[in-house]
C-alpha cells in the first residue's frame, strides 16, 4: 500500500511539471475608441454679426481641444500598457 502511494505521488508530481505553452496577445483597440472627433461647425452663409461668427469659432475650438485631450490621453495610456505588457516575459 505504501509503495502504491509513493508511485502514485511520483506520477502526479511528474504530470504537474509539464509546461503548457501559452500564447500572449495584447488586445486590439476597442471599436468605441476608434470614433472620430466631431465635425467642425461652419459659419452660416450670410452672417453679418461678428458675435455669431465668434460663437461658432469658439465652439469649434472647444470641441477640438476636448477631443484632442481625450484622444491624446488614451493613446498615452494604451502605449504605456503595451510597453508594460511587452516587458513582462
N, C-alpha and C positions, 0 to 999 in steps of 0.2 A: 504494500500500500504506500509505503514511504517512497519507494522508487518511482511509482506511478505519479505521485505528486511532484517529484523532482523533475521527471521527464516532461510532464505537463507544464510546469513552470518554465522550463527552458524553451519549449515550443511557443508558449505565449509570449515570452520576452523576445524571442527571435522574430516573431511576427510583428511586434510593435516597433522594431528598429528599422523596418523597411522605409526608405524615403519615398515620399509620393511627390512627383513633380507638380508644382503649382505655377500656373502662368499668371503673371500680374499684368493688369491693363489699367492705365489711367483713364478715367471716364471722359467721354467727349463732352463738348459744350451742350447744355440742355437747349432745346428749341426755344423756350421762352426767353433765354438770354441772348438770342440772336436777333431780337427785334431792332428794327431801325429807329433812329431818332425821328421825332415828328417833323413833318414838312414845315418849312417856314411860311409864314403868312405874308401875303403880298398887300401892298398899299392899294386900296381900291382906286381904279382909274377915275379921274375927275375930282380927286380930293384936293381941296384948296386950303384946308386948315392944316397948319403945321402940327397942331396938337394931336390930330388924328394920325399923322404920319409918325410922330414920335411915339405914340402909344403902340402902334404895330411894331416899330423897330425895337422898343424896349421888351415887348412880349417875345419877339424872336431871340433877342439876346438872352433873356431869362430862360427860355426853354432850351436853347442851345447849351448854356452853361450847366443847367441841371442834368441834361443828358450826358454831357461830356464828363462831369464829375462821377456820375453813376457808372458809366462805361469804363472810365479810367480806373476807378476803384475795383471794379470787378476783374478787369484784366490783370491788375497787380495781384489781387488775391489768388486768381487762378494760376498765374505764373509761379507765385510763391509755393502754392500747394503742389504744383507739378515738380518743382525743384526738390521739395521735401520728399515726395514720392520716389523720385529718381535716385535720391541719395541713400535711401534705405534699401539694403540688399537682403 
